[in-house]
């Protein structure tokens, strides 16, 4: 292995090794189904400890690049044609749409939504006619904070949760919060409505070209923006997923220039990896990250309900500037989603979809191995 680990870098050795391995896997040096060298061989060839090599291999497995087999080793699981989080380096586009539709078996069960709605109507009665608090119903904000804590490692209070009618509405709140003088840096290419919303409200957007692992590092350094809007997992339309090193680069960028990251995670919950992608918000450690997600992808496109998470120190300023806006989501919709979260129906659906995706992927792998 011709990997040169630079111990003078601030980046940990296992992350450097992980990045070298990802590059070789994605470029085809190690092909689908091929066994990687053992951790001891990697350690010997690169001059790192066996523990460092083991950390790098574990991270590869967590992110879906390799499959670890007991007493056998690590085998390449990455295949550009079916892995949703990386670009196809052969020239084919990994994803061609910011999809809001899914396989039929991935739809949220209608019977569950119907039953939950009937129960909410019966139990809440005329209270559903009352006005929602401006940031959203306390019940929904509480359940979102609990769900994120147990499933994504994001620990926030309900006061940090703002509910709104979908991502585009929330982009508008973000633009108004930072004001017309703010310059936004966006991925190029990216979901076109992000730029349209920001520019319609008077903001200037810098489009930063994408590399294989996220925004090009040189372009990011040269940017004059203070706000960086990224989709770390499965960015549309490139299909690129930022690896852990790139995520740390984004966070360091925010710390160094007192900037803010807008983390748009519309598709991250449906990863095929056994371990969900770690959000920037959970990794922030002193960097300012505003997190945006919606239920349009995970429940149904017609569910125009989203939420953003604010760093705790931003809550007062956000309330002073934009707290006058009435919540744009009907009370009934908010309470139904709160109940889906509270009773575990939402998480069961997410886990079911992820299992089916993994099973489908495994089936495709086994078919590839059949000789005709």
N, C-alpha and C positions, 0 to 999 in steps of 0.2 A: 504494500500500500504506500503510495507516494503522497502521504498526507503530512504536512508540516504544521505541527501544533505550536503556536506562538504563546509561550508562557508569560510574555510581557503584556499581553492584551488584557483588558478588563473583562473580556468575555471568557467565561469558564472553559476549561479544556474540553469538557464533555459536550458543550454546545458547539465548539469548533468541530469536534469529531462528528457530531450529529449532522452538521451542515455539509461536511465533506461526503458523508455517506448518502444523504438525501440527494445531493447533486449527482452522484454516480448512479443511484437507483433511478432517478427521473430521466437521466440521459441514456440509460440502457446499459451501462457498464455491468451492472448486475440486473439480469433480466427476471421477468416474472417467474416465480417458482424456484429460482436459484437459491442455494444455501449461501449465506454470508459466512465469511471467516469467523472462527470462534472468538470469544472475547479475549482469550489469552493470546491468540495470533494477532488480533488487532492491537492489543496492548504492546506486544513485542515489536510489531512493525512501526508503530507510531510513537513509541517512547512514553506512553502514558501508563497509568496503573490499571490493573484489571478492573478495579471498582469504577474508574472513569469510563472504561470501555463498556462496562455493564450498564452504567447510567445512560450512555448514548444509545445503546441497543434497546433499553427499556423505553426511552422516549420515542424511538422509531416505532416500536410496537404500539405504544399509546396513540400515536398519530396515524396508525394504519398503514405504515410503509412495509412492515415486516410482520410475519406471524411466528410467534415463539412456540416451538414444539418441545415438550418435555423430553429431556435426554437425547435430543436430536439436533437442536440448534435453532437458528433464526432464518426463515425463508422469506424471500421477497414477495409481498402481497400487493405491491403497487402495480397497477396497470392503467395507463393513461386513459384508455377508452371507457373505463367504468368507475374510476375513482373520482368522486365529485369535488374534491378539494384541491386539485392541481391541474395545470394546463397540459395539454397534449403537445409535447415538444416536436412531434412530427409535422406540425402545421395545422392539425385539425383543432377546432375550437372545442374545449371541454364542455362548455355549456353555452347554449345559444339564446337563452331567455332567462329573465328573473322570474322563474316559474312560480305560479301560484296554484298550479294544478298538480296532482300526484296520481300515482296508480290508484285504481279504484279501491284496493284493499287498504290504502293509506288514509282514506277519508275518515274523519272523526265520526264515530257511530251516531247516526241520526237519532236512534232510539234513546241514547243516553242524553242527548241535548233536549229532546222532546220531554223526556221524563223529568229532567232537572228543571226545565221551564215550567212544567205543570206544578211541580212542588214549590217553586219560588212564588208562583202566582197565588197558590193556596196559602202559603205561610206568611207572605208579606202583605197580601191584600192591598188596601188603599195606601199603604206606605210607599208603594211603587210610584204614586203620583207626586210624592214630595220631591223638591228640587235637590239635585246632587250638589255636594260641596264642589267648589271650583276645581280643586286638584283631582277630584274623583271620589267615589264612595270609600269610606274608611274600610269597609269589609273587603273590597277588592284590593286596595293598596296594602292591607295587612297580609292577605293571602299571597299576593305577588312577592312581597318581601320574604315570607316564609318559604315559598317555592324556590326562589333564587338562592336562599341560604342553603337549603338541603340538596339542591340539584346542581348549582353552578358555582358554589363557593363565594357568592356575592352576599355580603352582609350589609344591609341597609335598614333604616327605620322606615315605617310607612310615610313619614314626612318627606322623605327623599324621592318618593314615587309620584309621578304626574301622569294621569291617564288622559288619553286623547284619541280622536277618531282616525287612527292609522298613522303610518310613518310620515306621509307627506305633510299632514297637519303638524306633526311634531318637528319636522324640519323647519317649518315656518316659525314655530316658537323659538327654536334655537337661533334662527337668523335675527329675530327681533331682540332676543336676549343680548346678543353681542353687538347689535347696532349696525348701521350702514357702513361705518368705517372699517369694520372687520373684514379681513381677507381670508377666504377659505381655501385650503389646499384639498383637492379631490384626486382620487385615483383616475387614471386615464388608460383604458376606458372605465366608465362607471355607469351606474344606473342614471339615465338621463334626467329623471325628475329631480334628483338631488340638486344638480346645477340649476335647473329651471326654477326651482323654488327659491334658492338663495339669490339668484340674479334678479328674479321678479321683485324681491324685497330690497334691492339696491346694493347687495353685496357683490364684491369682485371675487372671481374664482380662478385659482391657478390650477391647471391640469398637470399632474405629475405622472410621467410614464411608469408603467409597471414592468418589473423584472420577474424572474421566475418565482421569487418568494415574497413578493409584495412590491411596494413603491420603490423605485430605484433610489439607492442611498444617496448618490450625488445630487439628484434632483431634489430630494428631501432637504439636504443641507443647504442648497442654494435658495430654497423657497423663502419668500418674505412673509408668508402667512403666519398667523398666530393660532388659527383654528385648523385642525387636520381632521377631515371626515374620511374614515376608512371602514371597509367591510372586511374584517380579518379572516372570516371563514367564507369560502366559496363566493368570492367577489363576482358580481355580475358586470359584464358578460364574459370575463376572462376565465372564470372558474378557479382563480388563484386563491390559495389559502396561505396566509402569513405563518411561517414557522415561529417557534418560540424566540429565536434570535431576532427576527424582524420585529416581533411584538415588543421585545425589550428595546430595540432601536427606536420605535415609535415613542415609547414611554420616556426614553432618555431625551429625545427631541423636545418633548413637552416640558420636561424639567429644565432643560438648558435655556429655553427662551420664554419660560413662564407662559407656555401655550396650553391649549386645551384640545383634547382628542374627542371627537364624536365617534363612538363605536356603534356601528349599524350591524346588528347581529340577527338579521331576519331569518337566516337558514341554519344557524349553528346548532340548534337543538336536535336536528335530524341527521347528524353525522353517523356514519357507519362504524366509527371507532368505538371500542368498548368504553373508552373514557371520553366524555364530552370535551370539546375545545375549551381551554381555559380563557375566560374573557379578559380583556385588557383592564376592565373595571376592577376585577379581583386581583390583578397583578400591580395595580397603580403605584403603590408605595411612594406616595409623595407627588405623583403626577396627577393632573386634573383630567378625569375621563367622564364624559356624559354618555350613558348607555341608552340605546334605543332598540326596542324590539316590538313585535306585534303578534297578534294571534291569527292573522290572516293566513299565514303559512302552516301553522300547526293545527288550526281548527277548520277554517274554511275561508276562501277569498271574500265571502260576503260579510264576514265578521270584521267590521271596520273598527277594531279596538287595538290600541297600542299603548305603550307606556315608555317614559324616559326616566332614568335614574340620575339624580344630581349628586355630586360630591356634597357632603354635609355642610361645608362652609358656604356653598352657593345657594342654599335653600332660601335664606332670608332675602338676598338680592333678587333672586328669581321671583319670589312672592311680591316684593315691592314693585318690580317692573311689570310683571305679567299676571299677577295674581287676580286681577280683575276679570280675566277671561272666564266665562262659564264653561263647565265641562261639556264637551261635545258628544259624549256617549250617553244614551238613554240609561236610566237607572236599572231597568229590567235586564238589559244586556250585561251591565256591570255585575249585578248580583248573580246572574246565571254563571258567568265565568268564575266569579269568586267561589261558587259552590262546586264547580268542576275542579278547581284547585284544592279546595278544602277536603273534598271527599276522595281525592286521589284519582279521579277519572282522567284528568288531563295527563298526569304522569304515566298512568297505565297505557294511554294511547301513544304517547311519545315512545315509551319503551317497546311497545308492540310494533310500531313502525320501524324502529331501529333494528329490532330482531329480524323482521321480514326483509329489510334491505340487506342485512348481513347474510341471511339465508339465501336470498336471490343471488348475491354476489358469489357465495360459496358454490352454488349450483352452476353458475357460469364457469367458475374455475374448474370444477370437476368435469364439465363437458369439454373444456379445452384439452383435458388430459386423455380423452377417449380417442383411441386410434381406429380409424375406419379403413 
